[in-house]
Amino acid sequence: MKQFFCILSICLFIQHTAFAQTSPDTICILQLNDVYEIGPLNQGKSGGMARVATLVKQHGSRYQTFVVLAGDFVSPSVIGTTKMDGQRVNGLHMVDIMNKTGVNLVTFGNHEFDIPENDLQQRINESDFAWVSSDVLHKNSNGVVLPFYKTKPDSAIIPTFFRLSSVHKQFTIGIITATIQSNRQPWVVYADHLQSIKKAFKLASKQSDIVVGLTHLSLAEDETLLRKLKGLRLVMGGHEHQQNYVTAGRRAIAKADANAKTVYRHLVFRSGKKGRIKIISELINVDTTVLPDPVVADAVKEWENKAYAAFRAIGLEPDAVVYHTKEQLDGTEASVRYKQTNLGNLIAQSMLAASPQADAAVFNSGSIRIDDMIEGVVTQLDIIRTLPFGGKLCEVDVSGDLLLQLLNTGIVLKGQGGYLQLSTNLSLSGTAWLLNGTAIDSSKTYKIVSPEFLFSGAEKGLEFLKEGKPGVKLLKRFDGVGDVRTDIRLAVVKYLAGLEGK
Ligand SMILES: [Zn+2]
């Protein structure tokens, strides 16, 4: 007990000194990045916007508090891909919860451009928070390139930098941004981000005492930014889903964990005789020690209940535990769209187990949308997060020629949704494709199991996969009640449950 109080008093002392270092005119920036799920993860143990709302309130009672989100929030998510009232949710739930949580400022991540242009416009209009972008522009149907803008309730252009003044007017923070150029859409124009951010920095620094970045870039790009812009004191970054803190002298790049498992707190204030601006950054765990805010928790529950009803209707029980994984299952886009991953193996093997007549399983990596690692306890919700669009499987008899064309084109599509994940009995030896160790014969017929979507001709680069096209001999669909092939997620759940039982 004595030791406990000793530790407690040390903790209190540390906390006190940290607060004592700040001035009455302190801005507390709470930084989130890459938030896809409004509810907590890991069986409710970490994350959750209701807990973030509590942190916002707690800090708001002590400091002038400003909440930023460094991109990636309207997509992808389980709830976002469900349809409610005939419309895909596409981030409506996220903006609603961010409004209720007290988010103040966001910039674009690559995933903001996953949803249709009109839907993103609606999300911008629905936001009670501000948007800022130094390097992303909108191209309208007439080819005119202008900044993105809010059209309702009032028309307002999204500015290239944001100014935040301390309440006692001791200092002003300029916030500039940069977004990774990895999700190209015809209606999105990425300006050269170094040039644009330098321009924004010039403007911001004229009107601010300190300039910081709110970015959605790879760590390497953030490091380049910090190197090129010596005046930039702090980069509040995103895109990678793991916490990171990289320093260069007194300057730093800070990234929190995805899905609000952690939040970065940056206390900004004037200090010392010269009144230089100081920043103290600290990572805060968002776990069971933080009580959820009841209002936000209720709103989250309401969205979840609506979405869960849709899943239960197709035989999925989101909270059910299906599997315990010893290794992290890699569903990050940076992996699944470039190489075969262990998660890709599991899904393809599930498809093969559901269609034992098939020689091999093939699916488009773009159907994996979780952009995250899965670890520990795997629930059906994790499978839904992984494959939010679901969809039926089909068995297709294809010529060896077509199978080879499919496999070779998959390689060409590296980095795109059409890059393929394969069952483990398919392998590449030099330039020869092998099935169960034997070279695929172009004159033979093979039976493969695949998502129906892949044979709809709608996958970019794989338009030749369609009924009636050369080499597609027979396509068998499955509609039977209780057949797991009616939804790829049912097939994965059944396969994992089988592994768990072994
Ligand atoms: Zn991202």
Residues whose N, C-alpha, C, O or C-beta is under 5 A from the ligand:
A	BS01	ZN	D72 G109 N110 H239
